[in-house]
Amino acid sequence: MKKNMGNTDRVIRILIALVIVALYLTHLINGTLAIVGLVLAGIFILTSFISFCPLYLPFGLSTRKKK
């Protein structure tokens, strides 16, 4: 797996995940929307930690700075 996510992309994904979790914990979202949101938050956190987004691969995208 070649890293394809830059720092800004990673930070934005983590912030979005934290917002989703906060909405769930404050009971502003519930039911199916909460389940989908928490799964999405988990995916965002996982991809942020490994710096790889599989959806970028087929399109040849990368937010990582070139050396």
Secondary structure, 3 states (H helix, E strand, C coil): CCCCCCHHHHHHHHHHHHHHHHHHHCCCCCHHHHHHHHHHHHHHHHHHHHCCCCCCCCCCCCCCCCC
